[in-house]
Amino acid sequence: MSQHSNSAGLSKGELQSLDDDGYVGPYVRVLSQDQVSSVASKLLGHVRNKGDRHPLYGRYSARDWHLVYPELLDFVATPAVLSQLKSIMGEDLILWRSHVFYKPPKTGPVGWHQDFGTFSGEDIGNNKPSLVPTHLPHIDEDVLKEYLPSTTRLTSPETAPDLSDFWDITVWIALTDIEKDMGVLKILPGSHRLRYPVRMDPLPDSDFWQDPFVRIHSKDQLVKACNDSQLVLDVDTSRVLDGMRVEAFSYEELKARVLSKLAATQGSRTVLTETDEAGMVTFPAAKGDYFIFSERVLHGSLANTSDCERLAINFRVTPSSTLVYPFRTRGDFVDGFNLNVSQHENVLLSGRNLNPLNVTRSLPTRL
Ligand SMILES: O=C(O)CCC(=O)C(=O)O
């Protein structure tokens, strides 16, 4: 049952739940139905059509549409949500990323994943951290290493690095009603205290894999999608057809060959036992309802087995002292998800910008 947010921020009890479970919510929407629908229809216009180029990134991307449509900021910069975030992470906050999760009818799950705050692109086999926390009083080289993706994978869950404070928080908002067969959000309460093993698997078996052929019906469409890198989110497929005699294959044969090429690359898969999964909670949500969770809690979503489209968006917020896209400082602009972030900006949601190395702009005055 959704609850109302309190404009004074999270109560002591809610902060305790966040600490114990790694998430709080659901909270009822803070924007009107019309505002939510208007944003949803704009975003659907982009995500339905993977041919769309993101104005900032030059290719299809589910990320950072708030930098294109400032009205999206209304979801997090509204006093109710902002005061909740401030009660977790203090006054000085930036929004550094948003991500749209679109599930057409009859599409698969988003696998369990947790992130220790670095967003390194491990999902698609890369290792390039997007964030470096600089505000933690006890931070030193050894602690920092805990955040950076290790090349040695764990074999069983390990106690997470001991952090008294949360430094990267997600606000996840349902942009359509999401009933139980429509790909509901799933969370494993308390899992933020453990770091689960991650295995690198063939991309089609990895956590974020979505059937790339759902909206492709012909060989021409497939060739175009490969060449334009619109097949698999964030994966460069422009060379996948290199060396293939495309004209010699039927559509089905070409599909099989593309799939096997993709299977030769890797993506991450978080390893859970059935016993772990037994503690899972799932959340049907009404349009506009939102959750607040730590990236460290295991989360994902179930398959959309319904005939309806399902849309959600998340916003990732961190203290303004966190260094975002550290590689930018050495003139490198391509992140772990193969996106050129040279036009990316953080948005200062509240307080002061504490990191002069970041590219951070103020909230637009319309708010
Ligand atoms: O909404 C979804 O399908 C998954 C959400 C998710 O994984 C996230 O917000 O990180």
The ligand as an SDF file (V2000), in Angstrom:
LIG
                    3D

 10  9  0  0  0  0  0  0  0  0999 V2000
   12.4110   -1.0730  -13.7600 O   0  0  0  0  0  0  0  0  0  0  0  0
   13.0930   -2.0380  -14.0660 C   0  0  0  0  0  0  0  0  0  0  0  0
   12.7340   -2.8720  -14.9030 O   0  0  0  0  0  0  0  0  0  0  0  0
   14.4380   -2.3010  -13.4160 C   0  0  0  0  0  0  0  0  0  0  0  0
   14.8920   -1.1450  -12.5750 C   0  0  0  0  0  0  0  0  0  0  0  0
   16.3440   -1.2220  -12.2380 C   0  0  0  0  0  0  0  0  0  0  0  0
   16.9900   -2.2080  -12.4180 O   0  0  0  0  0  0  0  0  0  0  0  0
   16.9870   -0.0430  -11.6530 C   0  0  0  0  0  0  0  0  0  0  0  0
   16.3080    0.9690  -11.3820 O   0  0  0  0  0  0  0  0  0  0  0  0
   18.2330   -0.0790  -11.4650 O   0  0  0  0  0  0  0  0  0  0  0  0
  1  2  2  0
  2  3  1  0
  2  4  1  0
  4  5  1  0
  5  6  1  0
  6  7  2  0
  6  8  1  0
  8  9  2  0
  8 10  1  0
M  END
$$$$
